[in-house]
Amino acid sequence: MMTNKFLPPAGAPRDLAMAQLANSVGDGAFVVTSALFFTRVVGLSEAQVGLGLTIAWLVGFLAGVPLGHLADRKGPRVVAILLALSTAISVSAFLFVRSFPLFLVAAIAYACSQTGLTAARQALLAGLIAPAERTRIRAFLQATVNGGLAVGALLGGIALRFDTEAAYLVVFAVDAVSFLIAAALIRRVPAVAVTVRVQGEPRLAVLRDRPYAVLALLNSIMLLFMPLISLIGPLWIVTRTDAPSWAVASLMIVNTVGVMVFQVRVARTVRDLRTATKSVRYAGIAMLAACGVFAFTAMDLQPAVAAGVLVVAAALLTLGEMKLASGAWEISFGLAPADKQGQYQGFFGTGPAIARMLGPALLTTVVLGWGPIGWIIVGALFLGTSVGTGPAVKWAARTRAVSVDGSAVVA
């Protein structure tokens, strides 16, 4: 009997999807309102907010592997529940703190909880789903997350429209409740087997896995597309193009809707490490094309034409994102030892934190400082990184009991 590859997962994966939907609604509201909340309600300066969040995500980056290792040893379900609860507590703390030191403590707790929660959920997914199905299920989860982010962004937009302390407090309370709901949904998921460390084995083996570390670094570079959508693209539109102001919103709309509708379809083409590297390579081509189209908008174009060209650029960048995600999921799962998925996913999952920390300053200098040539340089970086992923995957496959085409071999 044929199965529909676009049907949502049933059972435990569906509970995980609903959990991610719940907290992605909170995340969407958080992203939209956090800057104004921290400055207008908490009372911090813009410099304090930037410094605090940079420090917080740096600590979160360092905490990813230890928290993933904890998920391996204590069980990813239990750790995911605890980290969802700690995220809710840290978000709730923002409602009461009114000084920079307390804000920094809450922000660090939030960043560590989010980073660890991602690693624990990935390990839980790896333990519940057969390897052949992981990328498809992960794609469905990503589409669900984007739907939740869209709803959360709408809630955040309503708060921005009122622009009152009460409105911001309600949004942050909703964010905290969303993680409580996520914890309750994760609790319904079956537990997976807990692994025991072999005597003499390094506690954090992933830190000694050089091929996997290289792949995590390459993935972090590719994830620099994230600030392009959320920060650099909007600034470019406002300062360097003749496009109307609503074109800024079109970037996020195209990206969010595109991932919601097409992520599962795009991920269907990824079945093993060979097709995963091919998908990442296509991502580099699409991102280079997107950067070229962005550079083109610096020309003297009519506002309507500039807006249309920007939609094309956003669509190409979204295609690159979906291709990258599909390949990266297969690579991160397929090359991680079954008994160490937590720490390996924690390590691979530090890419977004790195992109958030380094991307804004780097891309602002290159793109906004150098103009169209800066876009071409960033696009070439994406392409070169995507091409380098293939040899790195082959190197990693030679060091463990997998092969690029998915057949088992002896390490």
C-alpha positions as CSV (number, residue, x, y, z in Angstrom):
1,M,0.0,0.0,0.0
2,M,1.3,3.5,-0.9
3,T,1.6,6.0,1.9
4,N,1.1,9.8,1.5
5,K,4.4,11.4,2.3
6,F,2.7,14.7,3.0
7,L,0.3,13.5,5.8
8,P,1.2,14.7,9.3
9,P,2.8,12.2,11.6
10,A,0.7,10.3,14.1
11,G,1.2,9.4,17.7
12,A,4.3,10.6,19.5
13,P,5.6,12.7,16.6
14,R,2.3,14.5,16.4
15,D,2.6,15.3,20.1
16,L,6.1,16.7,19.5
17,A,4.8,18.7,16.6
18,M,2.0,20.2,18.8
19,A,4.6,21.0,21.5
20,Q,6.8,22.8,19.0
21,L,3.7,24.6,17.6
22,A,2.8,25.8,21.1
23,N,6.2,27.2,22.0
24,S,6.9,28.6,18.5
25,V,3.8,30.8,19.0
26,G,5.5,32.2,22.1
27,D,8.8,32.5,20.2
28,G,7.2,34.5,17.4
29,A,5.7,36.9,19.8
30,F,9.0,37.1,21.7
31,V,11.0,38.0,18.6
32,V,8.7,40.7,17.5
33,T,8.3,42.5,20.8
34,S,11.5,41.7,22.8
35,A,13.5,44.7,21.8
36,L,10.8,47.2,22.7
37,F,9.9,45.2,25.8
38,F,13.4,45.3,27.2
39,T,13.9,49.0,26.5
40,R,10.4,50.4,27.3
41,V,9.3,48.0,30.1
42,V,12.5,46.7,31.6
43,G,14.1,50.1,31.2
44,L,17.4,49.1,29.6
45,S,19.4,51.0,27.0
46,E,19.8,49.6,23.5
47,A,23.5,48.9,24.2
48,Q,22.6,47.0,27.4
49,V,20.1,44.9,25.5
50,G,22.6,44.1,22.8
51,L,25.4,43.2,25.2
52,G,23.1,41.1,27.4
53,L,21.7,39.1,24.6
54,T,25.1,38.5,23.1
55,I,26.5,37.2,26.4
56,A,23.4,35.1,26.9
57,W,23.6,33.4,23.5
58,L,27.3,32.9,24.0
59,V,26.7,31.0,27.2
60,G,23.8,29.2,25.5
61,F,26.2,28.1,22.8
62,L,28.6,26.7,25.4
63,A,25.8,24.9,27.2
64,G,24.4,23.1,24.2
65,V,26.7,20.1,24.3
66,P,26.6,19.5,28.1
67,L,22.8,19.7,28.1
68,G,22.7,17.4,25.1
69,H,24.9,14.9,27.0
70,L,22.6,15.2,30.0
71,A,19.7,14.2,27.7
72,D,21.7,11.1,26.6
73,R,22.3,10.0,30.2
74,K,19.1,11.0,31.9
75,G,16.7,10.5,29.0
76,P,15.8,13.2,26.4
77,R,12.1,13.2,27.4
78,V,12.8,14.1,31.0
79,V,15.4,16.7,30.1
80,A,13.2,18.2,27.4
81,I,10.3,18.6,29.9
82,L,12.6,20.2,32.5
83,L,14.1,22.6,30.0
84,A,10.7,23.6,28.7
85,L,9.7,24.4,32.3
86,S,13.0,26.3,32.8
87,T,12.3,28.3,29.7
88,A,8.9,29.2,31.0
89,I,10.4,30.3,34.3
90,S,13.1,32.4,32.6
91,V,10.5,34.1,30.4
92,S,8.4,34.8,33.4
93,A,11.4,36.4,35.1
94,F,11.5,39.1,32.5
95,L,8.1,40.2,33.8
96,F,9.6,41.2,37.1
97,V,13.3,42.2,36.5
98,R,14.0,45.9,36.2
99,S,17.8,46.0,36.3
100,F,20.6,44.9,34.0
101,P,22.2,42.3,36.2
102,L,18.9,40.5,36.8
103,F,18.1,40.8,33.1
104,L,21.4,39.2,32.2
105,V,20.7,36.3,34.6
106,A,17.2,35.8,33.1
107,A,18.6,36.1,29.5
108,I,21.3,33.5,30.2
109,A,18.8,31.1,31.7
110,Y,16.5,31.6,28.7
111,A,19.3,31.1,26.1
112,C,20.6,28.0,27.8
113,S,17.2,26.5,28.2
114,Q,16.3,27.1,24.6
115,T,19.6,25.6,23.3
116,G,19.3,22.6,25.5
117,L,15.6,22.1,24.7
118,T,16.4,22.0,21.0
119,A,19.1,19.3,21.6
120,A,16.9,17.2,23.9
121,R,14.0,17.3,21.4
122,Q,16.2,16.3,18.5
123,A,17.6,13.4,20.6
124,L,14.0,12.4,21.5
125,L,13.0,12.5,17.9
126,A,16.0,10.3,16.9
127,G,15.0,7.8,19.5
128,L,11.4,7.6,18.5
129,I,11.6,7.7,14.7
130,A,13.2,5.2,12.3
131,P,16.3,6.7,10.6
132,A,14.6,6.6,7.1
133,E,11.7,8.8,8.4
134,R,13.6,11.4,10.5
135,T,14.1,14.0,7.8
136,R,10.5,13.8,6.7
137,I,9.2,14.1,10.2
138,R,11.7,16.9,10.9
139,A,10.5,18.7,7.8
140,F,6.9,18.5,9.1
141,L,8.0,19.9,12.4
142,Q,9.7,22.8,10.8
143,A,6.6,23.6,8.7
144,T,4.6,23.5,11.9
145,V,7.1,25.8,13.7
146,N,6.8,28.4,10.9
147,G,3.1,28.3,11.3
148,G,3.4,29.0,15.0
149,L,5.9,31.8,14.4
150,A,3.5,33.4,12.1
151,V,0.7,33.3,14.7
152,G,3.1,34.6,17.4
153,A,4.3,37.4,15.1
154,L,0.7,38.4,14.7
155,L,0.1,38.5,18.4
156,G,3.3,40.5,18.8
157,G,2.2,42.9,16.1
158,I,-1.0,43.5,18.1
159,A,1.0,44.4,21.2
160,L,3.2,46.8,19.1
161,R,0.0,48.4,17.8
162,F,-1.1,49.2,21.4
163,D,2.4,49.9,22.5
164,T,1.6,49.8,26.2
165,E,3.3,48.1,29.2
166,A,0.2,45.9,29.7
167,A,0.2,44.7,26.1
168,Y,3.9,43.7,26.3
169,L,3.4,42.0,29.6
170,V,0.5,40.0,28.2
171,V,2.6,38.8,25.3
172,F,5.5,37.7,27.5
173,A,3.0,35.9,29.8
174,V,1.6,34.1,26.7
175,D,5.2,33.1,25.8
176,A,5.7,31.6,29.2
177,V,2.4,29.7,29.1
178,S,3.3,28.3,25.6
179,F,6.3,26.5,27.1
180,L,4.2,25.1,29.9
181,I,1.9,23.7,27.3
182,A,4.9,22.3,25.4
183,A,6.2,20.6,28.6
184,A,2.7,19.0,29.1
185,L,2.6,17.7,25.5
186,I,6.2,16.3,25.7
187,R,5.2,14.5,28.8
188,R,2.7,12.5,26.7
189,V,5.5,11.2,24.5
190,P,7.0,7.8,25.3
191,A,10.5,7.7,26.9
192,V,13.4,6.4,25.0
193,A,16.3,4.2,26.2
194,V,18.9,5.9,28.3
195,T,22.5,5.1,27.3
196,V,25.4,4.3,29.7
197,R,28.8,5.6,29.1
198,V,31.4,2.9,28.4
199,Q,34.4,2.8,30.8
200,G,37.2,4.9,29.4
201,E,35.1,6.6,26.8
202,P,35.4,10.4,26.8
203,R,32.4,12.1,28.5
204,L,31.8,14.5,25.6
205,A,32.9,12.5,22.6
206,V,31.6,14.9,20.1
207,L,34.3,17.4,21.0
208,R,36.9,15.0,19.7
209,D,35.0,14.2,16.5
210,R,36.8,16.4,14.1
211,P,34.8,15.6,10.9
212,Y,31.6,16.3,12.7
213,A,33.0,19.5,14.1
214,V,33.9,20.6,10.6
215,L,30.4,19.9,9.3
216,A,28.9,21.8,12.3
217,L,31.1,24.8,11.4
218,L,30.1,24.6,7.7
219,N,26.4,24.5,8.7
220,S,26.9,27.5,11.0
221,I,28.3,29.5,8.0
222,M,25.3,28.5,5.9
223,L,23.0,29.6,8.6
224,L,24.2,33.2,8.1
225,F,21.2,33.4,5.8
226,M,19.1,33.9,9.0
227,P,20.2,37.5,9.7
228,L,19.9,38.3,6.0
229,I,16.1,37.7,6.3
230,S,15.5,39.2,9.7
231,L,18.0,42.2,9.8
232,I,20.2,42.8,6.7
233,G,17.5,42.5,4.1
234,P,15.1,45.0,5.8
235,L,18.0,47.5,6.3
236,W,19.0,47.1,2.7
237,I,15.5,47.7,1.5
238,V,15.1,50.9,3.5
239,T,18.5,52.4,2.9
240,R,19.6,51.2,-0.6
241,T,16.5,50.6,-2.7
242,D,13.5,52.5,-4.0
243,A,11.1,49.8,-2.9
244,P,8.1,50.8,-0.8
245,S,8.2,50.2,2.9
246,W,5.8,47.2,2.8
247,A,8.5,45.3,0.9
248,V,10.2,44.7,4.2
249,A,7.3,42.7,5.4
250,S,7.2,40.7,2.2
251,L,10.6,39.1,3.1
252,M,9.2,37.4,6.2
253,I,5.8,36.6,4.5
254,V,7.5,34.8,1.6
255,N,9.8,33.0,3.9
256,T,7.2,31.9,6.4
257,V,4.6,30.8,3.9
258,G,7.2,29.2,1.7
259,V,8.5,27.0,4.5
260,M,5.0,26.1,5.7
261,V,3.8,25.0,2.3
262,F,6.9,23.5,0.6
263,Q,9.4,22.3,3.3
264,V,7.9,18.7,3.5
265,R,7.9,18.5,-0.3
266,V,11.6,19.7,-0.6
267,A,12.7,17.3,2.2
268,R,11.2,14.3,0.3
269,T,14.2,14.3,-2.0
270,V,16.6,13.6,0.8
271,R,17.0,9.9,1.7
272,D,20.6,9.4,2.6
273,L,23.9,11.2,3.0
274,R,24.5,11.4,-0.7
275,T,21.2,13.1,-1.4
276,A,21.7,15.3,1.7
277,T,25.0,16.7,0.4
278,K,23.3,17.3,-3.0
279,S,20.6,19.2,-1.2
280,V,23.1,21.4,0.6
281,R,24.9,22.1,-2.7
282,Y,21.6,23.2,-4.3
283,A,21.1,25.4,-1.2
284,G,24.4,27.2,-1.9
285,I,23.4,27.8,-5.6
286,A,20.0,29.2,-4.6
287,M,21.5,31.4,-1.9
288,L,24.1,32.8,-4.4
289,A,21.3,33.5,-6.8
290,A,19.3,35.3,-4.1
291,C,22.3,37.4,-3.1
292,G,22.8,38.4,-6.8
293,V,19.1,39.4,-7.1
294,F,19.4,41.5,-3.9
295,A,22.5,43.2,-5.4
296,F,20.5,44.0,-8.5
297,T,17.9,46.0,-6.5
298,A,20.6,48.7,-5.8
299,M,20.0,49.8,-9.4
300,D,17.6,52.7,-10.2
301,L,14.4,50.7,-10.4
302,Q,10.7,51.8,-10.2
303,P,9.3,51.1,-6.7
304,A,6.9,48.4,-7.9
305,V,9.6,46.7,-9.9
306,A,12.0,46.8,-7.0
307,A,9.4,45.3,-4.7
308,G,8.8,42.5,-7.3
309,V,12.5,41.8,-7.6
310,L,12.8,41.6,-3.8
311,V,10.1,39.0,-3.7
312,V,12.1,36.9,-6.1
313,A,15.2,37.3,-3.9
314,A,13.2,36.2,-0.8
315,A,11.8,33.2,-2.7
316,L,15.3,32.1,-3.8
317,L,16.6,32.6,-0.2
318,T,13.7,30.6,1.2
319,L,14.4,27.8,-1.3
320,G,18.0,27.8,-0.2
321,E,16.9,27.6,3.4
322,M,14.6,24.6,2.8
323,K,17.3,22.8,0.8
324,L,19.9,23.5,3.5
325,A,17.6,22.4,6.3
326,S,16.7,19.1,4.6
327,G,20.3,18.2,4.0
328,A,21.5,19.3,7.4
329,W,18.9,17.3,9.3
330,E,20.0,14.1,7.5
331,I,23.7,14.8,8.0
332,S,23.4,15.7,11.7
333,F,21.3,12.6,12.5
334,G,23.0,10.2,10.1
335,L,26.5,10.8,11.3
336,A,25.7,10.9,15.1
337,P,26.2,7.7,17.1
338,A,22.8,6.3,18.2
339,D,23.7,6.5,21.9
340,K,25.0,10.1,21.7
341,Q,22.3,11.9,19.7
342,G,21.8,14.4,22.5
343,Q,25.3,15.8,22.7
344,Y,25.8,15.5,18.9
345,Q,22.5,17.4,18.2
346,G,23.5,19.9,20.9
347,F,26.8,20.5,19.2
348,F,25.3,20.7,15.7
349,G,22.5,22.8,16.9
350,T,24.8,25.6,18.1
351,G,24.8,26.9,14.5
352,P,21.8,29.3,15.0
353,A,23.4,30.7,18.2
354,I,26.6,31.4,16.3
355,A,24.7,33.0,13.4
356,R,22.8,35.2,15.8
357,M,26.0,36.3,17.6
358,L,28.3,36.9,14.6
359,G,26.0,37.4,11.7
360,P,24.6,40.9,12.3
361,A,28.0,42.6,12.8
362,L,29.7,40.6,10.0
363,L,26.9,41.0,7.4
364,T,26.2,44.6,8.2
365,T,29.9,45.4,7.5
366,V,30.1,43.4,4.3
367,V,26.6,44.0,2.7
368,L,25.7,47.5,3.9
369,G,29.3,48.7,3.9
370,W,30.3,47.3,0.5
371,G,27.0,47.4,-1.3
372,P,26.3,45.1,-4.3
373,I,29.8,43.6,-4.3
374,G,29.2,42.7,-0.6
375,W,26.1,40.7,-1.6
376,I,28.2,38.8,-4.3
377,I,30.9,38.0,-1.7
378,V,28.3,36.6,0.7
379,G,26.7,34.6,-2.0
380,A,30.1,33.2,-3.0
381,L,30.7,32.3,0.6
382,F,27.4,30.3,0.7
383,L,28.3,28.5,-2.6
384,G,31.8,27.6,-1.5
385,T,30.7,26.4,1.9
386,S,28.0,24.2,0.3
387,V,30.5,22.7,-2.1
388,G,32.8,21.9,0.8
389,T,30.1,20.0,2.6
390,G,30.4,17.0,0.3
391,P,34.1,16.2,1.0
392,A,33.5,16.8,4.7
393,V,30.6,14.3,4.7
394,K,32.7,11.7,3.0
395,W,35.5,12.2,5.5
396,A,33.0,11.8,8.4
397,A,31.5,8.7,6.8
398,R,34.9,7.0,6.6
399,T,35.4,7.3,10.3
400,R,32.2,5.5,11.4
401,A,29.9,2.7,10.4
402,V,28.0,4.5,7.6
403,S,28.5,5.3,4.0
404,V,27.4,8.2,1.9
405,D,24.8,6.2,0.0
406,G,23.2,4.9,3.2
407,S,24.5,1.3,3.1
408,A,26.2,-0.1,6.2
409,V,30.0,-0.5,6.2
410,V,32.6,-1.4,8.8
411,A,34.4,1.6,10.3
